[in-house]
Amino acid sequence: MERYRDPLVVYWRPGCVFCMKLRLQLSLTGLPYTAVNIARDPDAASFVRLVADGNETVPTVTVAGHPMVNPSLRHLKQAIRTHAPGLLTGGK
């Protein structure tokens, strides 16, 4: 099970272009998030495999505990509005 309890958690791996893009987009929005490198955290890698049909597909994101595998920024913001609307008060 996920051990990170922050409202927005991005699981990523070095060299992943999709991860870099999503993290850059999130940084530009000002939304606070926790980044977890699955290459350095075996438990996080296990969690990603659990929610991504056995694969280490990144970025995998959780919004208030709800997992999303390789979401677009648009889908991520929709999930935030649904599951963690308080995050949007500081973001754009």
N, C-alpha and C positions, 0 to 999 in steps of 0.2 A: 504494500500500500504506500501511497505517497507520504513522505515524511515532512515535506515542506508545507507549511500552513499559510504562507503568504497568499494574498488574494490573486496574484498573477505571477506564475512561475514559467520560465522558458527553459526547456531542456534543449541543449545544443551540443555540438561537437566541433572542435577546431577543423577548419578547412571547409565547412559546410556553407556553401554560398547562400542557400535559402535561409539558414540561421542568421548569417551576417545581414542579409536584407531585412529580415523581420526585426532583428534587434536594433538596427539603424532606424527603421520606421518607428518602432516603439520609443526610442530615445528622442526622436523628433516630435513625438506627440506629448512628451513630458509625463507619460504614464509610468508610475513606479512599478518595477518588476524585479524579481529575483532570477538571476541567470545561473543555471546549474550545468556544468560541463560533465556529460555522461562518460567521457573518456577518463575522468579522474574520480568518478563516483559510481562504483559498481551497483550500489543500491538504486541510484537514479536510473542507470542503464536497465536494470531489472524492471523498474516501474514503466519505463518507456516500452520495453518489450511486452509487458502485460497489457498495455492499452493500445499497442500498435500491431496486434495480431502476430506477436512473436518477433517482430522486426525492431531494429533500433532506428526507426524513422524519426529524424529531427528536421526542423524543430517540432517538438511536441510541447504543447502549452496546457497548463491548467488554469482555469478561471474559477476561483472559489471552489477548487476541488474537481471541477468538471473538465475532463481531458479533451483536447483537440489535437489531431495529428496533422501537421503541416498546414495550419490555417492561414488564410489571407488576412491582412490587416482588417479588412472590412468584416470578415466573419468573426474575427477576434473582438472587434468593437461591439458587434451585435451580442456576443456572449457576455461581454463586460456589462452592457446595459441590462441584460437579463439576470446575471448571477452576482455581479459586484458593482452596482451602479455608483457606489461611493468613490470608486477610483476615478470616475470621470470629472469630478469636481475640480481636480488639479490638472487634468489633461485637456487637450484640445479636441 
